[in-house]
Each structure stands twice: as C-alpha cells, then as structure tokens.
C-alpha cells in the first residue's frame, strides 16, 4: 500500500510579503474542495510564527485590512480538521518577535533555523528556545482545533526551507515538546548558502525511519528518537525544472513578490529566485526535484506514481509506504492538473494507493512500535 500524503505549507511569502486571503485562504479553499470531491486528504503544515505575528498586530490595531487574517486562518483550519484533514506544525523562526511597523513587517533574519534561537534547548516557558517555541506551537494548534476535534494532537513538525540541520537540538527539542515526527528531509539536497544543508546520504527518498539522536536524515533505533517522513524527491538535471507547469508557477510567484515587497532585511536572504548566472551554472547539475503537486503536470505526477508503485526498493512493512508530496498555498494555481491526478488515483489505484495524513501514519507507526 502506498500512502500519498498531500502536505501543504500554509503560509504567505517567506520575506513577509503577500496577502493571507489571496495567498493562503483562497487557494487552500480550492484545494480542499478538490480533495472533498475525490475523497483525498490534505496535511496542512501551519506556519505558526506568522500567525502569532499577525494576531498580535491585529490586537494592537496595526493591520489596516478589511478582514482579520488570524480569524480567517483559524476558521479554515478548524473546518479542514473537522472534515478529516490534518493540521501540523511549520515554523519560519524569523517570524519570532516580528513587528509590523509603518506598513512593513520587521522580521528577525538572524533566526534562520530553530537551532539559531539564542537560548538553546531551553524549556517550555522560554519562547527564544527550541523547546519553548515548539511547545507553544503545539499548544496553540491544539487549543485552536480540539474544540472541533477533541482527539486532535499536534505530532509533526516541518522546518523552514527544510533546514533541519544541525539536528541534535531539533530532535531533542521535538521529543521534549511532545512532538513525534518530522518532515524536513529532501533526499539529495545539498546547499552551502544561505544555510549549510546536506541530505545527500539520507536513508531513503520515501517511506519513513526512526532517526538517530544527531541527524534527522539518518536512521537509529526504532522508537528511540523521532520519526522522519522525507519529502519525496529524485535527483535530476536542473534543466528538468524548465517545464511549463513549473515555470508558470515560478513566474506568477515572482510577479507577486515584485509587486508586493516589504522593506526589511529578509529580502536578500529570502528571495525565491536565482540569478541568471547561477541558473546557467546549475543547468546540468543534479538537483532534487520534489514531488510537488503545485508544479507538476498530471502526466508527470502519474508517471512518478507508477514508478513508485513498481519500485522494488521501497520499504515493505505492515503499514505500507508513506510518500510525501509537497505544495504551498501561495503556489496553488494547478487546479486542473491536481484534479485530474486525484481522479486518476481514485479510479485506477483503489487497491494499492490511498491518501493518508501525517497524523494517521504517525499513530499507526506508534501502535506498531
């Protein structure tokens, strides 16, 4: 059994630009409608830092909008959870302590990774520590959703930009905060800038593993640390990105960012585009291409699914194989391709493919363990 997990990073742009209603609420609404039509489920990776910042700015009367972003976010995720979807934790640490000043978000770019927080592992009462911020994120989501779904638990985390290294404090912090799993590894990802990240020796590109104590990309003793659900990807020449579905999404995103920039220090660090020179150098290098339902055509998604089903190297155990697909609310203009893919899976793979969620798979693994 293949368990497809449609994971959606639920957020505006990383540099603080964007509009919640346009870039989060509306695209997520359309995706949820498509999933309802074909009995699929979404795992919403809720960006908690920007939610806290927006709610604080609203309470201080600083957001000059004709709606409440935090209220619409709360209503949508409660609706999603009440209809069988999943909501889990995502965090861009530069939103911690962010302030809205003169119409601009002033972020904290020194907090690129959760391990960059100044107070280390810390404790539950310290928001500038790993345990403190994870505990508060978990508590916030559970307080938001449990009135609708009393059995709901926040169990899974995803790091900003998949920056889950160094992992020692992250793994220890997740365990102390009561989180069970992570989904930040992209097999083959290797970067030196802006943050060193090396997943070239990740255990697998799909499935799951229990990590060791030091690195989320490496396996350890079952039940001892945390579960890792890697985002499915395959190493391919960078030139493979130059396909219309993906290019159209990239062009739309760039247009939004260009017309909606904020004057803070995150712009350079968080710009979503390479220079032309960098792109040229990358063209024939191997880069991980993610299983991104916002950027792939129906044909590409089906082709990869067939490969996954036929791949004899996938883990074979009693729960089947989790395969994590990726998407971002702000990138979702791919309605037609996603609908055709969901319809195809429903009609052609009723016996060996199902749409699952992080919560379902995590609880199943825990019971097995």
N, C-alpha and C positions, 0 to 999 in steps of 0.2 A: 504494500500500500504506500502510495506517495501522498504525503500531506502537504499541499500547497498552502503556504502562509502568505497572504497578501498584506505585507507590512507597509503602513503609510506614515511617513514622517509628517506630522501635523503641525505646520509652522509657517510663518512668513519668511522673508529672506534673512539670511544669516547676518547681514550687515545692519539689520534693524529697519530696512525699508519694506514697504508692502502694506496691504490693507487686509485686515482679518476677514472681513466679509467677502471680499473679492478673491483672496488667495488661499483662504482656509475653508470658510463655511460653505461657499457655493460649490467649489469643486468636490469637496467631501460629500455634500448632499447628493450630487450626481452619481458619484461612485457608489454610495450606499444604495441608491435606487437600483443601479445595475445589479449589484450583488443580491438585493432582495429578489429581483426578477429571476435570477438563476441559482438561488439558494447557496450563494457563496458568502464568506465571512471576511471581514477586514480586522486586522490588528492595528489599531490607531496608536502610533508612538507619539504621545502627548508631550509637546515641548513645554515643560513646566516653568522654565525661567522667564520666558516672555509673557506667559500667563500671569505670573506673580507681578512682573513689572507693570503690565497693563492694568491689572486690577488696582494696584497702588496708585498709579497715575490717575485713574478714574476717580478713586476715592478722594484724591487731592484736587479734583476739578481741572486737571491739566489737559485732558484729551478733548479737543474741540470736534467731536463727531456727533452725528445724529443717531447713534446707536451705541450700545455697550458691548465692546468686543468680548470682555470676560463673561458677560451673561450669555451671549450667543454661543460661545465656546462651551460653557457649562451645559446649556440646553442640548447642544448637538451631541456631545459625548454621552450624556445621560440617555438620550434617545438611542444612540448606537448600542450602548451596553444593554439597554432594555430590549433590544431586538436581536440579541445573540452575538453581537460583535464584541471585540476585545479592546481594552484600553490599557496601555502600558507606558512606562516612563522613558522620556527622552530629555536630554538637557544639553544646551549650549552654555557652558559656565560663564561666558562673557555677559550674559544677561543678569547674573547675580549682582544686586546692588545698582542695576541700571536706573537712570533717571531721565525723565522727559523734560528737557529744558529748551524753551523758545522754539517749540515745534520740532525738536530733534531728540532722538534717543542717544544719550551718552552712555555707551557701553563700557565694559572693562576688558579690553583685549588682552590684558596680562593673564587672564584666566582662560587659556585656550583649552586645557584639559582639566578634568576633575582633579587630577594629581597636582595641578598648579595652584590649587587653593592654599592660602598661606598657613593654615593651621593643621595641615597634615590629616591623619586619620581622624582625630578629634572624637567628638561624642555627639549625641543626639541634640544637644542644646546649642551647638556651635554651627551656625549656618555657613561659616567660612572654612568648614572641614568636610572631608569626604563623607563620613558617617552622618554628619548633621544635615548636609544638603540632600543626600539620598533618603534619609529618614523623613525629612519634611516633604519631599516629593511624593514618597509613598503615602504618607498620611493625608496629603492634600487630595490625591486621586481617590483614596478610599473614602474620605469624608464626602467627596463630591458624588460618588457613584453608589455607595452602599445604601443610601435611602431608596434607590431604584432597584438595585440588585444586592440584597443583603449578604450573599455569599461571595461577592466580588473581593479579590485580593490583587494588589499590585505586586507582581512577581518578577517582571522582566525589565531590563534596562538596555538602552542603546546610547552609546557615546556620540558626542558631536563629531561630525565628519569621520566617524568610525575610528577616532583616535583613542584606542583603548590601551595604549602602551605609554609609559611603563604600567604594568598591570598589577603589581603586588598590592599597592594601596587600594586600587579599584576592587580587586577580588575580596580583600579583607573587609573593605567598606560595605560592599554589597551584602556579604554574609552578616555583618553586624547590624545592618539596617533591615534585615529580614527579606532581602531580595534573593531569588533563587537562580536566576538565569540572566544571560547577556546575549545581545545580538549585534556585535560590533565588528566581527572579523570578516574581512573580504579576502579570500584566499588569493595570494599572488600580489596583493597591494604592497608597494614599496615606494616610500617617499622620504626625502630628506628635508624638504621645505613644504609648508611652514613649520611642520611638526614631524620629527622622525617617526616613521611607522614602518614596520617590517612584518608582513604576514606571509612572506614567501614560503615559509616552512609550516604553514598552518596544517593541522591534521587532515582536514578534508574541505571540499568546497560545498558540501551539503551534509545532511544528517545532523548529528549533534555529538558532543562529547562533554565529559566532566573535565574541567580544567585542572592543571596543577596550581600551585599556590603563587606562581610568579608570572605566568603569561597566559592570557585568555586564548591564544592561538594553539596552545599545547595541551595534550591530554594528561590527566593524572588519575588518581584513584577514584573509582566510582563512589559517588556520594560524599566526597570529602570537601570539595570546594564549591564551584558553581557550574551550571550547565551552560554550554556555549552553542547557540544556533547561528552558524555562519550565514551571511547573505550570499546566496548562490551567485557565482561568477566564474568566468572562464578566461584564461589568458589568450588574447588575440592581438594581432597587429592593431595599433591605434587607428589606422586608416579604416578599420571596420566600423568606427563610430560615424563615418561620413555617409550615413544613410538618411533618407528624407525624414522619416518619422522622428528620429532623434535630433536631427538638425533643426527641424521646425520648432521643437520644444525649446532648444537652446536659443534660437533667435527670438522667440517670444519672451523668454526669461530675460534676455539681455535688454530687450526693448523696455520691459517693465523697470528693470534696475536703472537704466539710463535716465528714464523719465521720473524716477522716484527715489533719488539718492538722499541720504542724510549726511550732514557734515560732521562726521565723527571719525575717530581713529581706526574704525574697523574696516573702512572701505578698501584699503590696500590689502589687508590681511584676508578679507573675505570675498574679494572679487571672484566671480564664478567663471572667469574666462582666462585662458592662457593667452600670452602674446602670440603673434603670428610666427615669430621665430621659435618659440617653444613648441608650438604645434608642428612646425616643419621638422624639428628635431625628433619629435615623438612618432611621426607618421608610421614608421616601420618597426618601432619598438613594441615589445609585448606589454600590454596593459590589461588589467582585469576589466572585463565587460560584464556589468551586473545584469541580473535578470530583472529588468526594470519595466514594469507594466505601463509606465508613463511614456516610455521612449522606444518601445519595440512595436513592430507591426504584428498583426495576428499571425502571419506566416512565420515570423521569427520566433514568437512565443510558442507556437505549436511545434515547430522544428526542435526547439530546445527541450520541450517536454517529452517528445518522442525519444530523444537522446537519453534523457534522464531515466525513462522507463526501461530502456534497453541496456543501460549501463550496468554491467555485472559487478562493477566495483563499489556500488552503493551499499551502505550498511543494510544488513538483513537481520532484523530482530523482531520481537513481538509487537512493537508499536509501529513498525514501518519506517519510512524515511522522510523526515521533515525537509522541505525545500522552501527556502525563504525568498520570496520575490520582494522587490523594493519599489516604492513610489513616494512621491512628495505631493502634498496637496497643491502647492503652488505651481507644480508642473503638469497637473492633470487636465490636458485637452485631448486625451487619446480615447475618448468615449467609444467611438465606433470600433476601434481595434480591440479594446478591452471587452466590449460586449460580445463581439464575435468569438473571442477566446473563451470567455465564460460559457457561452452557448456550446462551443465545440467540446469543452471538457465535460459539460453536463450530458451531452448527447453521446459522446464517444468513449468516455472513460468512467462509466458509473461504477465499475467493479474495482478498479485499481488506483483511482485518484480521487481524493476528496479535498475540500477546502477546510483547513483547520485554523486554529488560532494559537498564539504563544501560550496562553493560559491553559488551553486544553492539553497541549503537548507537554507542557511543564508538569502539570498534575499527573498525567499518565506516566511520565518517566519517574516521578517521585514514588508513585504507587508500585511501579516495577522494582525500583531500587529498594 
